[in-house]
C-alpha cells in the first residue's frame, strides 16, 4: 500500500480500479485535479466497504477531495469509471501514521519521531514528524531526490541548497546533515512552513525556512531541488533558473516519464541543459546544469622603453 499524505482533511473519496503499472500515473492526474491525498491498494489489502477487491495485476486507488464535484471531475478527466462516496470524520492526524517505518536512502536514515530505532553506523539521521504537511519520505520521488542530493554533496561538500516546496522539510534537513553549507527551504503552505521549522529544530539543523515567494529568496544557490508536479515546474521555470548559480545543478522530481521532454524544453529556454535522468518506477528525476562562469583571457601589459 502506498499512501500520499494530505494537508487538508478530505471529505469525499473517489475509488477507481486501474492496472498496477498505471497506478502512479493516474495518482499524479488525481493530484493535478485537486486531490488532497491518494492511496494505492493491491489485491493483498482488504478494500473499503462496498468496493471490490482488485484482481491480479490491478490496483485500487482511493483519492480524497474536498468536494464531490472535484472528485467527479477528476474521474472524468482520467477517463475512469469511478465511485465517489462521502468519508466519515476520523482522526486524520493519527490515521496516516499506520504502516510508516524507518528507512534508509544512501547515507540518509529517516526515522518517524514516534519510532525508536538506532541509525546504521555513519548514517545521517533525520527524525521526522510530517504532522499535517506533505512529505513522509516514502514516495519514489523523495528517494530519487535524497540519492541525488547525497551524490552531489559528496562531490561538492559545503554547497548551498534551496528546497522549493519543502513540505515536511525532509530534503532540506537531510542536505544540512549531509554537509551542505547554507540551506534554505520554502513552501507556500503556512502549515508546511511551521512543520518544517519544527522538524529542523528537532534535528538541530540550521535551515532557513519560510513562506516567501521564490523571487524574494536571497540566492543564487549551488543546488536547487524542487519535488513538485510537472505543470508547476514549468510555471516556476524562470524563477528556479534564476536561483541557480553558475556551475550549479537543479534537481526536478515529481515528473512522469511522458512529461520529461516538456519540462526539459521549458528550462532549456532559460539556459539550463539536461545532465542526467534517474528513474524510480514511473517517476523521473531530471538533473539540469547551468554552465560555469567563463573567465576572460588573462591581460598582459607591454611597457615601452
Secondary structure, DSSP 4 states (H G I P E B T S, - for coil): -EEE--SS---EEEEEEEEGGGHHHHHHHHHHTT-SEEEEE-TTSPPPTT-PPP-TTEEEEEEEESSHHHHHHHHHHHT---EEEEPPP--HHHHTTTT---EEETTEEEEETT---PPPTT-EEEEE--TTSS--S-SHHHHHHHHHHHHHHHHSTT--EEEES-TTSHHHHHHHHTT-SSEEEE-S-HHHHHHHHHHHHHTT---EEE---GGGS---EEEEEEE--HHHHHHHHHHHHHTEEEEEEEEEEEEEGGGHHHHHHHHHTTTEEEEEEEEETTEEEEEEEEPPPPPPPPP------
